[in-house]
């Protein structure tokens, strides 16, 4: 039976890595690094640890506000096995705070590779962020919205499962909708509870360091009106765009991407129901 470390609880995953050290060896991860580890796409509440290894390893990052860490993030690659391009996403961080992290990986022979203690600081919170997202996010299922469909879900997952479409409208940045390699052809469509005068859209692209990032997208209303394209500068946080659309259904279509398993961390819609 093959176990995906990415899906294991923190304690069990750490236990497996520690037990593997009993007969294997622990090596400085610099021995297999082509680049990194480096904290990139740093925002007030999240960051990505980017690294590229010369061999395939299953990778994870322990992180926290001290060098005792306490949190664990794993690669967002969906294959579930070892690979060389790594980008664990750290979420739920505090603004303007120093974080410690340590990158670790295990190869097929059971050798564990580990970095030294490293640090980065999150950026200060955007004072305008509350205003940008003020009001009810009408795209949430809890607000009466409904997922109409997606171009695909990774691995054929159901919308309610991991990587399914519901992950983009659940208000949880720890979950993501991922297409199954759709690249520029990816789309996701939601139906609002009522026809709405949409004044603001929010979109947070998922990213796998070198692929799966949406660079720009457009929105098609149920009457055929097209808004956009809208450009997403960085994948580290949600971007907001002013619009003027009357719609009950909104289809978010990728206009340009880096290819691969494109998708969304979160989608937000703000406006007033039309009379």
N, C-alpha and C positions, 0 to 999 in steps of 0.2 A: 504494500500500500504506500502511495506517495503522499506525503504530508506537505501542504503549502504553509511555510512559516509565516507568510503574509497574513494568514487568517487566524493565527493562534493568539490567545490572550498573552499579555505581557509576561506574566510569571512563567507560563509554560514555555514560551519561546526562549526566554532567557535560560530556563532550565535545560533546554535542549542544547543550546550553545555551550553552556558550562559543561554539560556531560560530555560533549564532543571533545572538549579539551583534555579529558582524562587520558585518552590514548593518542590523540593527535597533538598538534603543536599550535602555539599562538605566535603569530608573526606580525611585525609592524606592517600595516597595510600599505605603506609607501613602497614596499617591494613589488606590488602589483598595480600601482597607480600610474595611469598615463596623464591624468589631470585631476585636480581637486584633492581632498574635499573642500568645497567652497560654498558659503551661504549666498544664495542668489534670490532674486525676486522677493526681497525683504519688504514686508509691509508692516503696519502697526500690529497686526494680529497673526501673521503667518510668514513662512520662509520655506525655501527649498534648498536642500543640501545636494549639490551637484558633484558628481565624481564619475570618472571613466576608468575602468580597470582593464588590464591586459588579458585577464582570464575571466571566465564566467563565475560569478559568485552570487549567493543569496545575500542581500544586503539589508541592514537596518541601522537606524540612528537612535541612540539614547540621548535624551535632552532634558534640560530643566534649568532652573535659575541658579543651581549650584552644581558642583562636579559630582554630586550624588545622583543627579539626573532625576529619575522618577517617571519619565514618559518615554514611549517608544513609537517610532514611525518607521514604516517599511515602504519599499518601492511601490509606485503606482503602476508598474508594468504588470499586465494581467496574465502573463504566461505562467506565473506561479513557480518558476524554476530559476536557475542561475542565469545571469546575463551580465553584460559589461557596461551598459549605460545606465547610470543610477541617478534617481532624483526623489528621494523620500520627501514628502511634504509635511511640514510641521504646522499645525493649526492650533487655534485657541490660545495664542500668545498674548502677552500684555504689551501695550505700547511703551516705547522708550525704555526697554528693559534689557539688561545683559543676560544672554542665555549661553549656557555651556552645552556642548554636544560632543559625541564620540561616535565615529562611524565604524561599523564592524561588518564583516562578511565571512561566509563559509563556502569553501569550494567542494567539489564532488568527492575529494579525498578526506574530508573532515577537518582540513586545516582551517583554523580560525585566524582571520586577519583583523587587526584592530588599530585604530588611529590613537594619537594622543588626545588629551582634552583640548578642545578648540572652543572659540567663542564668537558670537556676533551680537549686535544690538538691534532690536526692532526700532522702527522709525516712530516719530511722534504721531499721535492720532490726528487725523484731518479734522480741524475744527468745523468744517462745513459738512462733514459726513452725515450727521444727523439730519440736516436740512435736505441733503440730497435724497435721502431715503424716507423722508417723513411721510406718515400716512400708512394705510393698510396695504400690504403687499398682496394684491389681488390674484397673483399667480399661484399662491399657496393652495394646496388641496384643502387645508384647514379653513380657508376663506371661501370655499365653494368652487374653486377651479377644478378642472378635470383634464387629465392628460389624454389627448386625442390619439397621438401616436408618435413614433420616431422612425427615422430611416432604418435603424437597427439598434439592437443592444448587444454589447460584447458577449460572446459566447452563447448567444441566443437566450439571454436571461429574460425573465418576465419583467414587466415594468416595476413590479414591487420588490424585485430581487436586487442584489448587489450589481451595480453598473446599469440598472434599469432606468427608464425615463423618469420615474417618480423621484429619483434622487436629485433631479434638477429643480424640483418644486416642493421640497420638503423643509426648506429653511435651515438645513444642516450643512455647513461647509465641509464637514468631514466625509460626506457622501458625494458621489459624482455619477452623472449619466455619461456613459461612453458608448459611442457607436462601435460597430465591428469593422474597423478599417475603412470607413466611408470617406475620410478626408474631406475634400471640398463638396462632396455630395451629401454630407450629413444634414439632417434637419430634425426639429422637434416641434410639435404643434400642441398648443394648449387651448382649452375653451374656458372662458371666464364665466362666472355665475350669471352675469347679465351683460347686455351690450354696454360698452363703456367708452367714454371719452378718455383715451389714454394720453396722459401728458408726460409720462416719464417711464423709461425702460431701464432695467439693470441686467447686466449679463457678465458672468464670470466664467471664462474659458478654462477647461481642464488643460493640463500640459504634462508631457512626459520628457521634459528637458529639451530633447532635440526633435520631438515630434508631437503630434496631437494638439498643438496649439492653434486656436482659431485666431487669425489676424484681423479679419473683418467679417461681419454678418449683415444680413438684411432681414426685415420683418414683413411678412405678407398678411394683410387682413383678409377676412372672409369675403369682402367685396372686391378683392383684387388690388387694393391700394398697397403700394410698396413703400416702405420707409427704410432709409439707409442708402448705401451701406454705412455701417458704423465701425470705426476702427478701435481695436483693443490694443492699447500700447504695451501693456505687460500682463502676464498671467497671474500676478500675485494677489489680485483683489478684484472686486466687482467694479465695473465701469457703468456710469449712468449717462443716459442720453435723453434730451428733451425731444418730445414727439407731439404730433397732433393727429391722432388716428381714432376713428370711431369703429369699434370692432367687438365682436363676441368671441371670435377665434383668431389666434395669432400663431403664425407659422414662422419660426426662427430658422433661417437657412444660412449655411456657411457660404460666404462669398470667396474667402481666401484663407488658406491654412497651410501649416507645414506638413499636412498629410497624416495618415495613420488613424488611430482610434480617437478621432475628434469627438468632443462632447462639451458638457457644461457642468460646472460645480453648482451654480445657482442661477436662476432666472427670476427677475422681479418685475412686476407691473404695477404702476400707480395711476390712478385716475378717478373719475366720478361716473357712476352709472348714468347713462343717457336717459332722458324722459321719453 
